[in-house]
Amino acid sequence: MAFVLSFALFLAGIFLFYFAFTVESFQAIIFFAGILSISLSFGIPAHVLARR
């Protein structure tokens, strides 16, 4: 389950990176949301797998 959620967050982050360069306003906020999404996608499995 953690893998699926992490992979979805990673893909959403990549899409947000792309989307930030196509919109005309709020580019920095969207780009930062992509950074947070990708950071969470790496952090979730690290914490879930550390408990096992």
Secondary structure as GFF3:
##gff-version 3
##sequence-region A 1 52
A	DSSP	alpha_helix	2	20	.	.	.	ID=ss1
A	DSSP	alpha_helix	27	51	.	.	.	ID=ss2
###
